[in-house]
């Protein structure tokens, strides 16, 4: 059975919980995501722990953002862990993105356009002109021009970004919530079906799966719903 195009965000308080969640969901999803907090607490060992023997893809979501030489060094350091994806901030500029791409050639560098927690009022407060969609599209074009093979954007901007960058760039969408789930700290959200229909390739889903009484069953349920609708 094909796994669903979902990256489960393993935002656990401890390594044992993250590894347990990963083991429960990997029969149903293609990818597990390790974020900054978990990586800083446990270091590189966390990647092996959540990958286990399953060979599931690991999305290392560190959102690197520094001068090009520093980002190149960091990307090279984690490339030995063989993550499928590594995030950098598009706002770091073209030279920084290019440095990451060159330093980790076996990993897809995913440029984060605009955090899904930011509203248009937040963007205006940061001095970024235009709508959220305008800002995301500008960031996306810059990142792809610098060699990024993937982009992180909210479901609301996926269709516009796909039109901007074409079919060959992997679009990763956080802010995905099954119908009826709480939005929590995400400002721009959509259901899994909506996000895939808009053109997303990989859906980041965290608490609706990991916060469920049985994360494996929750992942299986979302995967089955996507298959029923023909979205996956």
N, C-alpha and C positions, 0 to 999 in steps of 0.2 A: 504494500500500500504506500502510495506517495505521501510524504509528509506535507503539511500545510505551510505556506510561505509566511510563517510567523516567527519572530524573534521574541522569546519570552525574556522579559527583563527580570533578572535574578537579583532584585534589590533586597537582599536578606541581611539580617543583622549579624549573621555568623556564617562561616564557611560550610559547616555541616548542613545547615538549612538550605543554603544555595545548592549544594551538591544533591541533596535529597529532591528538591524541586526539579533540578535538571534531569535526574533519573526518571522522575515521574512523567515529565512532558516530552522527553526526546522520542518516544515512539510516535508522537503525533505532530511534531513541529520540526522545521528544518534547522533552526538556529536558536542558540541561547545567548543572551546579552549580559556581559559583565560591565558594570558601571564603575565610575571613578571611586566611589566610597568603598566598595568591596575590594577593588584592586589595591587601593592604598592601604587597606587594613591587612590584607594577606599576601600581597605581592604576586609574582608570577605563578606561584603554586595554585592560585585560584583557577587558572585556565585548565590545568590538567585535572583538577578536582571536578569541575563542571563538565568537562568533555568526557571523562570516564572512558569506557571502552566502546562507546556508541559511535564515535566519529562525527558527532553532531558539529555543525559549523559554530564557531565562536565569534561573536561580534564584540570587539573590545572598544567600549564606548568611553574613551578617555578625553575626547574633545581637546586635543592638543592646540595650544595657541601661544606662540612665542616667536622669537626671531628665527629665521630659516635654519640656521646652524643648530640651534637647540632642538627644534622640532625634528630635524633630520636625525640627530643623535638619539632622540627618544623613540622615533619610529623604527630605527635600526635595532635598538635594544629590544623592543617587543616583537620584532618580526620573527625572532627565533621561536616564539610561541606559536607561530603559524595561525594567527587569527584570520578568519575569512574577510573581516572588515575591521578597519580602524578609523575612528572619527578624528577630524581636525575641524577647527572653526574656519569657515570661509572668510570671516572677517579678518583673519590673519594675513590675507593678501595672496596674490598669485605666486610670489617667490616662495612663500612658506609652504603653500600647498604643493608646489613642484618639488620642493626639498623632501617632503614626506613621501611623495610618489616614488622618487628616485631611491630613497633609502629603504623602502619596503616593497620591492617589485612583485613579490608573491602574494601581497595583501591588497585588497581593494581599499583605496583611501576614499572614505566617505566624508564629504564636506557638509558640515552643519550650516544651513542657511540662516534661519531665524528660529530660535527656541520656541517650542509650542506653548510655553508658559507666557510668552509676550503677546500683549494685545496691540492693536494699532495705536492706542494712546501711549503705550510704553515705547513703541518705536519712534513716535513723534518726540517723546521726551528725550530720546537718545540722539535726536537730530537727524534721523533717517527719513528722507523725504519720500512721499508717495504712500500708497496703500501697502498692506502687508504683502500682497501678491506682487506688487512692483519691486519691493525690496528683495523678496525671495528670488524672483526671476533674475534680477541683477547679480545677486550673489551666486546663483546657479551658473549663469553664463561665465562669470569670472572663474569659478572653480573648475568647470569642465575645460575651459580654455587653458588652465594650468595643469591639466592632466588627471583631475579627479575622475575616478571610474564610477562613483556612487554619490548620491546626494541625500541629505536628510531634510525633509520638509513636512509640514503638516498636511493632513488629508485635504484641507481646504485649497491648498495651492498645487496639488499634484498634477491636475490637468494642465494648468498653465505652465508648470515646469516641464512636463513632458513635451508640450508644444515648443518650448524654448530649446530643449537640449536633444530632442530626437529619441529614437527607440533603444539606443544601445547603452544608455546610462541606467544603472540600477537605482531606483527611487525607493527610499526607506522612509516609512511614515510612522512616527510616534503619534500620540494623541488619538489612538484607536480605542474605542470603547464599544463593546457589544450593546445593543439596544437595552435601555433601562439601567445601565451601569452608571455610577457616579462619575462626573468629570474630574473631580479632585483638583489638582493644580494645573490642569491643562486648559488653555483658553480656546484652542481651535481644534475641534475634535470631529470624528465621524465614526460610523460603524465599520467593522471589517469589510462587509460587502460593499459599502459605499467607497471605501478607500481603494479596493482592488478594481472596482468598476471605473474609477477615475484615472487609473493608470499606475497605481503603486505596485512594486514588485515584492516588497518585504514589509510586513506589519509588525511594529513593536507593540506588544501587549504585556503589561505587567500585572498590576493588582487584580484585575478581573480574573486572572488565572491563579496567581500565587496567593491571593487572599481568599481563594475559595476553600471550602473544607477539604476538597480533594482536587489538587491542582491538575493531576493527570486527567481526571474526568472533565474538568473545565476546559482543558486544552483540546481534548477529544471532541467535546461538544461544539466548540467553535470551529474546529477543522471540519467536522461533519456538516455543519451549517453552510460553510463555504462550498463544500462539494455539492450539496443539494441545490444551491443556487447557481452552480456552474462557475462560481468566482475562483475556485481553486481546482 
